[in-house]
Amino acid sequence: MQTFAGILRDMSAGKSDPQFSDPVLAGSVWKEIIKAADANYIPGKFTTFAGFEWTSNPQKRNLHRVVVFRDTTHLPNLVLSALDSEDPEVLWKWMEDQRAKGSTLFAIPHNGNASDGRMFELTKFDGKPIDATYNKTRAMNEPLYEITQIKGTSETHPDLSPTDEFAGFEQWDYTLSADYERPTHRKGSFARQALLDGMSQAADGAGNPFKYGFIGDTDTHNAAASNEEYNFTGKFAFENNARERLTGVPGAPAGQVQQIQEFSSAGLAGVWAPENTREAIWDAMQRRETFATSGPMIKVRFFGSFDYALDDVQSPDFVKRAYARGVPMGGDLKPGAGKAPTFMVMAQKDPKSGSLDRIQIIKGWLDASGKQHEKIYDVVWSGDRKVGADGKFPAVANSVDVKTATYTNTIGDAQLATSWTDPEFRPEEPAFYYARVLEIPTPRWNTYDAVREQMAPLTKMPPTIQERAWSSPIWYSPGK
């Protein structure tokens, strides 16, 4: 950990070991990555991609991207390093050069929560305002955003979404400084605000640079990539020791201990593709037909249309109808002659995780003056709960026994599905919609560890977690 921290500190300061820039060494590593991807690819059964992480970290602010190639037939001999440039526009230019040579690729930014406002800032790397050319280039190269992973969730933040009671989920609140620095800028760091800012850019005629679908990821550095709370193995190798995950290695600074305790269990990417092959999965990601989870294998379907019937979601051929008369997550709604759009959403629980609490639809829109708005709608839920006199929807029950790190699925539902029509739709207002699925409370990884190690629960971390999933958005643009 200390070695990694030292390398990160030097890279953030613009210094690095010359060996890291040696093209012979870097080229050999890249060849091994390609070799491993091809050796383990079994079409229809297990799909691998050749890719790399571009780890731009200016002033310790995370601008990382994962670059993924569709196939391994036209690959460069050497990839771009953040040591070559930390400017995303340089990366996009390099990607365009690879396309000219036959490659098919895209980039996926992640951990905007650790960027201190820089991931989705409205200025370029050099401080100049973004413009139509920048927006078009970014949108072409980056169809997806990694909304959750071991370094936290960057859907939104309570400071940005004060009326969203679930906005504070898994906030790993650090920059990538080795000194455990906390960010001070929220705007520019979170996906929901970026979606709103992207619509504002489009409304001003500059195009939308932040038209992102969502995925999740693990991003562990210990080769385990475990995603379950009960099977958490940490980010770094020394965290394989459960006691040291809770208390830190002997002599560890308090900031490091707290940072490790705040790590999430990891996330997962869901992709709706017709077959398990590189081409089919990459193409589905390119069209943003994806969803993210905070770790469980929740399945989510989300469709929108101006032509759905409210009972379509209950039909045995629900999916066939949904595609035939509407668009899936990641798509664009066509104007519907003044009608309000209807959305069909369905979610199934992970058999090894908690039952489902509710499904929400998050809407963001611009009013006639261009002002940004967001609203959360509870559209279907478990049990017979009703909105209270205070206008708030009651929380689901909590069956977790913290002393034993157990829970029961006697509450919640295994599947939730509904159709929902936007009651406040105005055809002149651009909007986006995405689904958020919540589980019932289950033990967080630190609770499982504390019980296994016969230790007292951590007092600075929540003992439970409401795992969740997010669909990619569906967009509506007037006159488009």
C-alpha positions, 0 to 999 in steps of 0.5 A: 500500500505504501509503495502504491501510495508513493507511486500515486503521489509522484504521478500526481506531482508530474514525476515518475520512474523513467521505466514507466515510460519505457515503450519496450516495457509498456509494449510488452505489458500491453501484448500480455493483456491482449494475449490473456484476453484472447486466451480466455475468450469463449464466445457464447460462454465467457467474454473478454475484452482488450482494454486499459486504464488511462489514469489521468490524475491532475492535482490529485483529481481523478479523471480516469477512463477505461478504454475498451476495444471491440475486438483484437484484430486491429490494435495499436502496438502501444497505448496512451498513458496518462504520463504522455498527457493528462488531458482527455482531449488528447486521449480522444484524439489518440482514439480517433487516430486508432479508428483511422487505423482500423480499431473500434473502441470507446472510453468509460470515465469513472469515479467522478466523486473523486474528481473534486468537480473536474470530471464533468466540469463545463470548461476544458482541461486548459480552463476554456469553456467547452463548446460544440466541438468538444461536446461532440467529441466527448459524446462520440468517445464516451457512451457510458459512465461507471456510476458505482464501484469500490471507491463509492457511488457517484449518482448524486450527492445530498448537497446536489439533491437535498430532496432525495432521501437516498442521495447519500449512498456509499459516498467515498468522499476523497480525492486520489491524494495519498494524503486522504484529502476530501473534495470540496466541489460537488457540481462536476463530480456526480452523474445526475448533475452531469445529465442536467448540465448536458441537457442545458448544453444541448438546449443552448445549441452546443450538443450534449457532452454528458449523454451517458448510460450507466454501468458498475464495476469492481475496481479492486487491485487484489485480483479477487473482484468480489462483489458481495458484502458477505464476501468482501476482500478489499481493494488492496492485497493486505485487506484480505485480512478482515481484521486489518480491513476494520482496524488498519495494518499496525501503525496505519494513519487514521486517515488511511483506516477511515478511507478503507472502512469507507470502501464499498463492496464494489459494483457490477455492470449489466448489459442487455445483449442478444448473445454473449460475444464481444461484438454483441456486448460491445455494441449493446454498451455503445448504444447504452443498453446497460445498467449498474448495480452496487454489487448484487445481481439484480436484473432491471428492464426499463423502456419508454414510449408514447404508445404503451398501454398500462397493462403491457408490463403484465403481458407474457410478451412484455419485452417483445411489446416493449421493443416493438413500440418503444425504446429501451434504456439508453434510447431517445423518445420520439415526440408523441403529439403532446401525449405524456410518455409511459415507462415500463420497468421491471426488476428481479432480485438477486437470489443470494441477496435481499428482496426488493423494497421499491422502484423509483423513476428519477426525472430531470428536466429543463423548464421554459426558462432553462432552469434545471429540475429533478424529482424522484417518483416512487412508482412501485413498492413491496407491501401495502405502504402508502404515502403519509400525511406528511407526503413522505413514503414510509421506509421498508422494515429492517430485518437485520440482526447486527449481532449475527450479521443476518437478515430475513427476506420475509419482507420485500418482494422477489420481483417488482414491475409497473407502468408509469406515465409522467404526470407532470410532462410538458412536451416543450421541456427536454427531460431524462428518466432513469430507474433506481431499484432499492433492496431491503436493508442487509448487513454491510461488509463491515458488519459481516467482518465484525461478527466473523472477527468477534469484534465490536461493530464499527461506530463510524460506518453504517451497519446496514446497506440498501443495495441498489441498481440504476438503469441507463437513462431514456431521453426526451427532446422536443421536436427531435 
